[in-house]
Amino acid sequence: MEYFTNIPKIKYEGTKSNNPLSFKYYDADRIIMGKKMKEHLPFSMAWWHNLCACGTDMFGRNTANKSFGKTEGTMEHAKAKVDVGFEFMQKLGIEYFCFHDVDIIPEADDIKETNRRLDEISDYILKKMSETGIKCLWGTANMFSNPRYCNGAGSSNSADVFAFAAAQVKKAIDITVKLGGKAYLFWGGREGYETLLNTDVKFEQDNIARLMKMAVTYGRSIGFTGDFYIEPKPKEPMKHQYDYDAATAIGFLRQYGLDKDFKLNIEANHATLAGHTFQHDLRISAINNMLGSIDANQGDYLLGWDTDEFPSDVYTATMCMYEVLKAGGISGGFNFDAKNRRSSYTAEDMFEGYILGMDTFALGLIKASQIIEDGRIDDFIAKRYSSYHKSQIGKKILSNQTSLEELFAYAENLCAPELPGSGKQENLENIVNNILFK
């Protein structure tokens, strides 16, 4: 049964098309720097936003109807979401999806029944995957919505809650492996604290690491060879979250010996909430060999919370793709952790949100490749640090063959060094603008 009867398969029609249900920039088979665009941009549908989010906010009820003709909270509704989701992905040419355990089924009061439902729905999803060729990018467990996790999951003060979280993680890994997921994600939605007056930070961080180590041990024992991910976020819902940003998450992973199994899933909106650019957290991840996957969305700079908007900022998308191309690509994909605005509640809006996001990143890819092929940015950076490669003292510094005493004597002979050379920021920004808009 076709659900989106009035919406055709979305095709590339180019920039001259005025058809809202078409791609203007995303041409899946176009070759960019030796690879097809769809290979550079393995897009993924976020199950929770696209098939579950109904426009509810703290001030109002649903605006979008996502019952899909079934009674919500039933397994019939869960199966309808599978049918609708796979039709949606096929019509857009999206080849991956991501999920939380309780996105795909209604959670029961008894964990045994919840797990039975997960087995049933994953069988149904697996059949659809076989029929369509659509794949699972990553799976995860929702350990933040249920009231039991009000004080965290791995960081909970309750051993029983910790044990329940571990059981939930085990089952979510089972389902991810069953569906052939490329990775398993930890997003510590409530792994943090509100006040130090009631919190043992070291105890909580130690316990989070214990849960992650158990997850790795179990995953490897059942043949999972993919990556585990941490998704950094500085705040919301907790005031102080332990995975604040890329650098903090990397430090945590190295401290607990998890860095060989984990990479980072970087979300644009989370980076800006941490006071960084999206590009910054991507670069920090990449230079530490921990750039795993990307949540493609954007926030609103006028609002101080995670708005999860579909990406429309071409400059940001270009800088993202510049980092991805310079890093040699990513092992994960581009998951649209994004939702329509509350007033955009129709089926057409669902498609147009994804078209916007896919076109924005496609244009970003095109422009990023042009910046790299232009070469002026890379040439400038190479020249900016050239004194380390050309001078004898620079070479000694880089090869660790000098000392404070030798550098002290060198500096005394210099008296005072010249200014280190202009950073040319304005000129470089003008180069980027010239490439973006020519």
N, C-alpha and C positions, 0 to 999 in steps of 0.2 A: 504494500500500500504506500503510495506517495503522499507525503504530508505537505510539502511545499509545492503545491500543484501549479501555482502561478509564477514560479521562479525557475528559469531555465538554468542549465549549466553555465557558470560564469566563465566568459572567454576574454582573452586579451583583444582589445579593439584599438589601443593606442590613444595618444593624447588628443586627437581630434574628435573622438567619440563623446557624445553627450549622454550616452546610456549609463544611468547610475548603477546598473547591474552588469558592469563590465570592468575589466582591469585596464588602466591607462598606462601602467609601467611594469606590472608583473607579467612578464612573458617567460613562462616556465622553462622553455627550451633555449632561450637566448644564451649565447656563450659570453661569459664575463671572466676574463683572466684564466681562460682554459677550462672552465667548468660551467655546466648549465646553471641558470639562475636558481632552479629548484634544488640543486645540490648545495649551492651556497646558503640557501634559505629553506631548510627543512622545517616548514611551518607546522604548528601543533594547535589543536583545539583544546581549550581548557574546559573540561566537563562541567566544573562547578559554576562558572559564570554563564557559559552559553546555554546550558540545559537546565540549570537550577535557579539562577538569580532572576528574580522577578521584579526588580525595581524598588524593593522595600528599602526604606531608610529609617532612621530613628524618629522621623516625624510623620511617616505615612506608610500605608499598606501597599500591597502589590499594585503595579500598573500593568505588568506584562502577564499574560496567561500562558504558563508553560505546563499545563496539565496534559497537553497533547492528546486530548480526548479520553483520558483515563482518570480514575480517582487517585489523587495524590496520596502518597504514603503507602502505596501498594506495590507488589511486585509487577503487576500489570503496567503500572505507571513507569517503573524502572525499566521494563523492557521497551516501552514506548519511547523512552529517552534514548535507548540504544538505537532503535530504528531511525528516529529523527536525527540523532547525532551523525550516524553514518551517511544518511542521505545528504545532510548538510555538508559534511566533509567531501563527499564525492562531487557535489555540485560546485564546490570551490577549488577542487584539486588539492585539498589538504591531505597529507599522507600520514599524519601522526595525531595522537591525542594524549592528554595527561589526565589523571584522576586522583581524587581522594577516595578512600574506601567508602565513606558514607555519602559520596556524591552518587555512586552507582546503585546503591540500594537504600531503602529506609532502615535506619538502625533500629534493632529490636531491644527490648528491655533485657533480654538474656543473650550473652555473648555467643552461646552455642547457636541460637537461631540467627543472629547476625552473620555468623560464619557460614551457616547453611545457605543463607541468601546470597552471600558473596560467591559461594561455589556455583550456585544456580545462575547468577547473572554473568559470571565470568565465562561459563560455558556458552551462554548466548552471545556474549561479545566475541568470543573466540571464533564462533561460527561466522559472524559478520566480518571479522578480520580475514578469514579464509576466503570469503566470497569477494571481498573488495580489494585486498592487498594493503589495506590501511593498517598501520602499526602503532604500538604503544611506545611513546617516548619515555615517560617515567610514571611511576605510581608513588603514592604516599598515604599516610594515615592521618586523618583529621583528629588531632589530639589537642584541640583548643575550643571547640564549640560546646561539647557536653559539659554540664555543670561540674562533673567530677574533676575536670581539669582547671578549675578556677585558680588553683595554686601551681599550675604547671603540670607537666607529664613526667618527663625524666627528672625535672627539678622539683617535683611535688614533695611536700613534707610527709605524705602518707605512703607507706610501703605498699599498701594494697593498691593504691592508684598507680604507683610505679609498676607493679606487677601487671595490672590491667593494660597499661600503656605498652608494656613489653609484649603482651599477648596480641594486642592490636597491631603492633609493628610486625610481628612474626607473620600474621595472616596477610597483611598488606604486601609484605615481601613475597609470600607464596603466590598471591594473585598477580603481582608484577612479573614474577618469573614465569608463571603460567601463560601470561599474555605476551611474553617475549620482550618486556620492557628493557630499554637500553640503560636505565638508571633507576635508582631509588632515592627519593628526596626526604630530607628532614627540614621542615620549616618550624622553627621553635616559636609558634604563635604566642604561647604563654610561658615560655622558658625565660623568665626574667623576674623582676620584683618591683613592687611599688614603694616600699620603704625598708631601709636597713634595720629599723627597730625590731623587725620580726624575721630577719633573713640571715641565714648562714650562706654567704655567697660561695665560699670554697666547697662546702658540702654539696650544694646544688650543682655546681659545675662539674664536680667529680662524678656525681650521679648521672648527669647528662652524658658524660663521656663513657660511663659504664654501659648505658643503654646503647650507645652507638657502637661500642666495641662488640657487644653481644649481637647486634644486628649484622655487623660485618662477618663475625664468626659463623652465624647461622646462614647468611646469604651464600658465603663461599662453600659451606658444607652441602648445600643443595644445588651447587653448580652455577650460581650467579656470577658472571664474570664482568658485569658492567660496573659503572661508577656509582658511588654513593655521593649525594649532594647535600650541602648546607646552603640554605637561602638566607643571606644576611638581611636584617631589618633592624633599625635602631630603636623603634618604639611602636606602640599600637599593636596589640591591645595592652601590653604591659608598658609601664613608664620607662623602665630600663631593661632592654632585652640583651641577652648575653651575646648574641651574634650581631652586634651593632652594625658593622660594615665589613667589607672584604678583608681589610687588614686584621680586624679583630677576629674574624672567623678563621683566617689562616693561622694566626697566632694560637688560637684554641686548638686547632687540629694538630699543629706541631707539638704543642705542649703535652698532648695526650697520645702522641704516636699514631694519629689517625690520618696523617697526610698522604700516606701511600694509597689509601683506598678512597679518599674523599676529594671531590672538587667542589667548585662553587656554582650555584645557579644564581646569576645576577639579574635582579629586577630593576628596571629604570626608576620606577616610582620609589622603591626602597632606597636607592642610592641618593636621590634628591632629598628624601626625608632625613638622611644622615648628614646632610650638608655638603654632599659631593655632587659632581656631575656623574651621569651614567658612564661616560667615557673613563672617568677616574677609576671607578670600581672594576671596570673591565680591564684596564691597564694593570692595576695592582694584581688582579687574578692571573692575567696572562704572564706577567714577568715572574710569577711564582709557580708557573706550570699548573695552575688550578682553575683555569677557565673551562668550565664544563658545559653549561647551558645558559640560556637567556630567557627571561620573562619579558616579552615585548609589550610594554605599555608606556604610559606617561602619567605624571601627576599634574596638578594645577598649582602653579607657583603662588597663587593667591590664597590657597587653602592649605592648612597644616596637617592634613591627613592623607591616607592612602586612597586616592580616588580611582585608581585602576582604569584610566581612560584609554581608548584605542589610540595608538600612536599616530600623530599627524605632523609632528615637528620634524621636517626633513633634515634640518641641520643636525639635530641630535641623532637621528637615524644614520646619517652619513658618518658622523664621528664614531658611532657604534660599529658600523661596518668597516670603517678604517681600522679599528682595533682588531676586529675579527679577521680581516684579511691579513694584517700584519702578523697575527698570531698563527697563521696557517689554517684558519678555520676552527670550528669547535666540534667536540665529540658528541654534543647533545643537539639541541635544536632551538627554534624560536617559538616559544609557547605564548599564545596570546592570553596572558592573565589579565584580561580586560573585559569590561562589561559596558553595555549600552547605557547612556544616560537615562535617568528615570523617566523622562518624557519621550524617549525613543523606545517604544514598546511593541512595535509590529514585527512580523516575520521578516519583512523587507529590511527593517533596521538591523536585525541580527546579521544579515548578509552584508549590508552596507558598512557595518562596523569592521568586519573582517576584510572587506575590499579596501577600506581606508588603510588598515594596518598593513596589509600585504603590499599595497601600492607604495606606501611610505617607505617600507624597508627595501622594496625593489629599487626605488629611486635612490635611496641611501646607498645601496650596493653599487649602482651605476656611478654615482658621484664619488664614492670612496675609491673605486677602482681608477677613476680619472685623476684623483689627487695623487695616488701612488704612481700611476704611469707618467704623470706630469713631472714628478721627481723633485720639484723645488723644495718641498717641505723636508724630505729626507736629506737632500743635499745640504740644506742649511743646518740641520741638526748635526750631521757628520762634521761639518766645518766648525760648529760651535765648540765642540769638544776636542778639536784636532791638536791642541797644544799638548795633550797627554800622549799623543802618538808621535808627535814630531820632535819634541824636546827631550833631551837626555833625562832631565829630572822627572818629566811626565812619564816616560817609559819606566823609570825606576819605581815610581808610585804604583803604576798598574801591575808591575811584576812583583810587588811586595819586596823590593830589594833596597829599601831605604829605611831611615829611622827618624825619630823626632830630632835627634841631635844633628843629623845631616841636613834635614830640612831647616832647622834653626840657623845653621851656618849659611845655607843657601839664601834664606830670607834676609839675613844681615847684609849679604853682598848686594842684594837687590835694592836695599833701602826702602823702596815702596813700589809695588807692582803697578802697572798700568791698569786702567779699567778693563774688565774682562770681555768687552765687546758687546755691542747692542744686541738685545734679545729680539729685535725686529718684530715684536708681537703684532703691531698694527699692519705691517706689510704682509705678514703671514696670513692674518685674518682676511686681508684683501685678496690674497691669492685664492683662499678657500671660497670667498664670495664670487670671485671671477669664474671659478670652475663650476660653482653651484648654479649660477644664473646665466651662463653664456649659452 
